[in-house]
C-alpha cells in the first residue's frame, strides 16, 4: 500500500485573494524555535487524545518510531531531499519522541526541519546548475517518479542522479507539450526556486503542525491538529457557507490531486474536473499568468485557487487516465457559492430501454445528506432537508405510476446523520438504523421513530467508491433490512466520527489561541453489528468498474482503523429474497454491452496508471508510447460514443471538448450505470410478478 501524505483540504471557501502566499516573508532560520503556546498545546493534545480518542493506544517507543517515520515522510514524501545518512542521524530520536512529547520538548522536530531546509537549498542549487547543462534525450533510461515505496538515497551522489533524471523528465514533459527549450528552462528554474522560497516561508507554527500531525497520523488518518492560521481559515469557510469552486484536494507525491468534487459546486457542474485529476497550474482571471504548481505545498495551491465569488480561476489539469506524461487540459471556473438547491435531491424516470419491458423506474439523485439547521433553529417550519425533499419526490413518483425506485448515491460524500436515519425511515416501518460506539465502549442506537412508510415498493440503491459516511449508513441499513438491492462499487469505508476541540478552552482564562484538534471519538456500526469502516458497504451486485476500489477510500489510507464488529441490535429484515438470478442476468447482459466493455477497459487502464511508478527518459520512445496510448484511448472512447448514439470524435473535436464546459462522455458513463440499475430492478420486478402469478 502506498504511503500518502494525508493532508486533505476542502477549497470551498474564500479568505484571501488568490496568490497572496507569494507575499509572505521568508523566515530566518534562527526564528524556527518552538514557542510556549506550542508546548501548552502539546500537553493538552496528549491529554485530550488519551482521554477521548476512540482508538486504544500507548505512547511508547514503538509509536515514537512511527512518529519519526511519518514526520520524515511528511517533509519528504518522495524521498527527494534526505539521504540515508540523514535518516541514520535522525534515528537518535527514534525511541525518544514519546518522552519528548510527554515533556513538551519540541526541539527534535525543529532540529530535523532545519536540516530539511538545508537539503532543500542544496537540491535547488543543484537543479538550477544542472538545468543549464545539455541532456541526451536519446539514452534509454527510466525515471522513478514515485519513490514513496523505495529506500532513501544512499548519499548525495545518488540524489544528484535522481535529480538529473527528474529535471530531464520535467523537460521531456514540457517538450512534448510543444514548449521551446528556452521557455522550459525559465519555467523549471521558477518551479525549483519556488520550492526553496515556499520552504523558507514556513514558520514555527507550520513546523509544529507538521510534527504534531505525524503523531496524530500514527493513531489513524482522521485525527489532526489545525494551527491557529488553519483554524481561522476553517471558520471563514463556515461563515461564508461553502463559497469557492467545490473540491476536496490532497497532496500525492508532488502533485495536487482532486480527491472528489462537491455536488453543486463549479468544479462538479463543469463536468471537467474528475476524481484523480492532478492540478499542475493555476491562473487568475482570463489573462493572469498560469503559475506552475508542481511541487508546491497543498496549502499554497489552495491559497491560489480560492477567491471571491464571481471571480475566475484557471486550472491546468493532468487527467488521471493520462498518466504522468499524458496531455493536459486547461479549464476556467467561476468561483461561486454552493447553494443548497444545487445539492438538493432531484427525480427522473427511466422507461422504454431495451430488455426492460413496460416497467417504469423512478430515480432520485441524491448528491448529499443536507439539512438547513439554521432555518430549523430559527423556527422555519419549511426548512429544507434531504428527507423532506425525498418524501415529496417519492409521492410524485408514486403518482406518476412508477414500478420501482432507484436512490442514486454516487459521489455522495455524506452529511447529516439525522438525515441518514430519517431517510431510511421512509423505506422501513420503524426500527434501528445505525449504532454508534464511543471511546468508552458505550453504544447508542439511532432509530427511525416514524412508524409510517412513504414507499414500500421495489427499491435499488446505486453506490460508488466515493459514497461515504451518511451514504454508507443509509445503504448499509437498506441492505441489512433486505429492503432493497445495493448495486455498484464498494463504498468509501468512512465509518468514524470526528469532533473539533478548541485547545484554548483548556487554559485558564481561555484567551490563548492554541489551534484545534480534529478528534476521532466514535465509530459507526450497522444494525447487523458490522462496521461501515474500512470495508464500506459491499454491493449485492458489483459493476465491472469496482475493479481497483480495493485501494480506494479508507482502504487506501495507511493506519486506517480496521473493520470491526459488535453485537447486532434487534431489527426485522424484510424480503428482497435471493438475487442470484438477477446478478446472473446482469452479468450475461453486460458481456455484450459496449458501454460496460468501455467501463471495464477504463477501470483496467486506471489501475495500470495507478500502479505505474516509472517513465521512460528516451524522448522518441516516450512519444511513441504516448501516441500509442492516445490511439487506444481514442478508439475506446469512440466505441463508447457509438454505443450511446454519439458520433465518433475527430482530433479537432477532442481539442474543443477539452475547452468545453459540458462533457457528454461523462454524462454517457453515468447513464450506462444508471440504465443497467433500472434493468436489474426491472428484472426483479418482473420476477416477483411471475412469482405472484404462479402462486
PyMOL commands that set and color helices and strands:
alter all, ss='L'
color gray80, all
select helices_A, chain A and resi 20-23+29-31+36-52+61-75+84-93+97-102+107-131+156-176+181-200+204-217+228-239+266-270+298-305+320-322+340-343+373-377+386-399+417-425+470-480+503-506+544-546+549-551+553-556+580-590+594-611+619-643+651-658+664-694
alter helices_A, ss='H'
color red, helices_A
select strands_A, chain A and resi 5-10+142-144+224-226+243-244+247-252+255-261+278-284+291-292+312-318+328-334+336-337+346-351+360-365+404-408+431-438+443-448+458-463+485-488+496-502+516-525+541-542+614-616
alter strands_A, ss='S'
color yellow, strands_A
deselect
rebuild
show_as cartoon
